[in-house]
């Protein structure tokens, strides 16, 4: 069976460059999850440089439907998580452990992480952050899907969009698409690590 993680890391390096830091977190009963930090890039000069964090390890095993009797070791969705934030505005490097917790959740809790889902870490994503949860976005933008040999599913790189508690509550009622449309209508900078909640009236 092909080793998935070296291929995943190679895809991340191709898309984002060389990581300038990495941290590993191991949770009881799970495989190790790494989080790679890719230094500040200035996308088209808009709003200042952006630092990106990517998990590495979540895609080693396919995610399994929690109602399934037996976990399929080969087939099933695979993913890694991506977070992009403006550099130098907050101590966002402390997000490494919360990101690893989210990446381990399929193994720990039997979750299938998919676009439109909400993930809550139960504490600020970094010190002073106004966010404790994230909305899982659509893959394919920043890092293209990584195709694997059949019958394995491709690895999808899912962007995480931080939500304030008010936004998370509103999303539970109105849905992910409605929240994203609200962000778009108000020109919300989702990479701002200290932004306020979008108006929800």
C-alpha positions in Angstrom: 0.0 0.0 0.0 1.3 3.4 -1.0 2.6 5.7 1.8 0.2 8.6 1.8 1.8 11.2 4.0 5.0 11.7 2.0 2.9 12.4 -1.0 0.7 14.8 1.0 3.7 16.7 2.3 5.1 16.9 -1.3 1.8 18.4 -2.5 1.9 21.0 0.3 5.4 22.0 -0.4 4.6 22.3 -4.2 1.6 24.6 -3.4 2.9 26.6 -0.4 6.7 26.4 -0.5 9.0 25.1 2.3 7.6 25.1 5.8 9.5 27.2 8.3 8.3 25.4 11.4 6.5 22.1 12.3 5.2 20.6 15.5 4.0 17.1 16.3 1.2 16.2 18.6 0.3 12.6 19.7 -3.0 11.8 21.3 -3.7 8.6 23.3 -4.8 5.9 20.9 -4.1 7.8 17.7 -1.3 8.3 15.2 0.9 11.3 15.4 -0.4 14.5 13.8 2.0 17.2 12.6 1.2 20.8 11.9 3.3 22.6 9.3 3.7 26.4 9.3 4.3 28.1 6.0 5.8 31.6 6.4 4.2 34.8 5.5 3.2 35.1 1.8 1.7 38.3 0.4 -1.2 37.2 -1.9 -1.5 39.9 -4.6 -0.5 42.5 -2.1 -4.0 42.4 -0.4 -4.1 43.3 3.2 -0.6 42.3 4.2 1.3 39.0 4.5 -0.5 35.7 5.3 0.8 32.7 7.3 -0.6 29.3 6.6 -0.9 26.2 8.8 -1.5 22.8 7.4 -2.1 19.5 9.2 -0.1 16.4 8.1 -1.4 13.0 9.4 -5.1 13.2 9.2 -5.1 11.7 5.7 -3.1 8.6 6.7 -6.4 6.7 7.3 -9.7 7.2 5.6 -12.5 8.8 7.6 -15.2 6.3 8.6 -18.9 6.8 8.9 -19.5 6.5 12.7 -22.5 4.2 12.0 -20.4 1.7 10.1 -19.8 -1.6 11.9 -16.2 -2.0 10.6 -13.8 0.7 9.5 -12.5 0.3 6.0 -8.7 0.7 6.1 -8.5 1.7 2.4 -11.7 3.3 1.0 -13.3 6.4 2.4 -12.7 10.2 2.4 -9.3 11.5 3.3 -8.4 15.1 4.1 -6.0 17.5 5.7 -6.8 21.0 7.2 -5.6 24.4 6.1 -5.8 27.7 8.1 -4.7 31.0 6.6 -4.3 34.1 8.9 -2.8 37.6 8.6 0.8 37.5 9.9 1.9 39.6 12.9 -1.5 40.6 14.3 -1.9 37.9 17.0 0.0 35.0 18.5 -1.5 32.6 16.0 1.4 30.1 16.3 -0.5 28.8 19.4 -3.1 27.4 17.0 -0.9 24.3 16.4 -2.4 22.2 19.1 -6.0 23.1 18.4 -5.4 22.3 14.7 -3.9 18.9 15.7 -7.0 18.2 17.9 -9.3 18.9 15.0 -7.1 16.7 12.7 -7.3 13.8 15.2 -11.1 14.1 15.6 -11.9 11.5 12.9 -9.8 8.9 14.7 -10.8 10.0 18.2 -14.5 10.7 17.7 -15.3 8.9 14.4 -16.1 12.2 12.6 -16.2 12.6 8.9 -15.0 16.1 8.3 -16.6 17.6 5.2 -17.3 21.0 3.7 -20.0 22.9 5.5 -19.3 21.2 8.8 -18.6 23.1 12.0 -15.7 22.0 14.3 -15.4 23.4 17.8 -12.3 23.2 19.9 -14.0 24.6 23.1 -11.4 27.2 23.7 -9.9 30.2 21.8 -8.0 29.0 18.7 -5.0 31.1 20.0 -4.6 33.5 23.0 -7.2 36.2 22.8 -8.8 34.9 19.7 -12.5 35.7 19.2 -13.0 32.3 17.7 -13.5 28.8 19.3 -14.8 27.1 16.2 -14.3 26.9 12.4 -16.4 26.4 9.3 -14.9 23.8 6.9 -14.7 25.3 3.5 -14.6 23.8 0.0 -11.4 22.2 -1.2 -9.5 22.8 -4.4 -8.6 26.5 -4.0 -5.2 26.8 -2.3 -4.0 23.2 -2.6 -5.4 20.9 -5.3 -6.7 17.5 -4.4 -4.1 14.7 -4.3 -5.2 11.7 -6.4 -4.2 8.3 -5.0 -4.1 4.9 -6.6 -7.5 3.2 -6.8 -9.4 2.2 -4.8 -8.2 4.9 -2.4 -10.1 8.2 -2.4 -8.1 11.4 -3.1 -6.8 13.6 -0.3 -8.7 16.8 -0.1 -7.2 19.9 1.5 -10.0 21.6 3.4 -9.7 25.3 4.4 -10.8 26.3 7.9 -12.7 29.6 8.3 -12.7 30.8 11.9 -16.2 31.6 13.3 -17.1 33.8 16.3 -19.6 32.2 18.8 -22.4 34.3 17.4 -21.6 33.3 13.8 -21.4 29.6 14.8 -24.8 29.9 16.5 -26.3 31.7 13.5 -24.8 29.0 11.1 -26.5 26.2 13.1 -29.8 27.8 12.3 -29.3 29.3 8.9 -26.7 26.9 7.4 -23.2 27.3 6.1 -24.0 28.8 2.7 -26.1 31.6 4.3 -23.1 32.5 6.6 -20.7 32.5 3.7 -23.0 34.7 1.8 -23.2 37.1 4.8 -19.4 37.2 5.0 -19.2 37.9 1.2 -21.9 40.6 1.3 -20.0 42.5 4.1 -16.6 42.1 2.6 -15.4 40.2 5.7 -11.6 39.5 5.9 -11.7 35.9 7.1 -7.9 36.0 7.5 -8.0 38.8 10.1 -7.2 37.0 13.4 -8.9 39.7 15.5 -11.9 40.5 13.3 -15.4 41.1 14.8 -18.5 39.1 14.1 -20.2 39.9 10.8 -23.6 41.7 11.3 -26.3 39.0 11.7 -29.5 41.0 12.0 
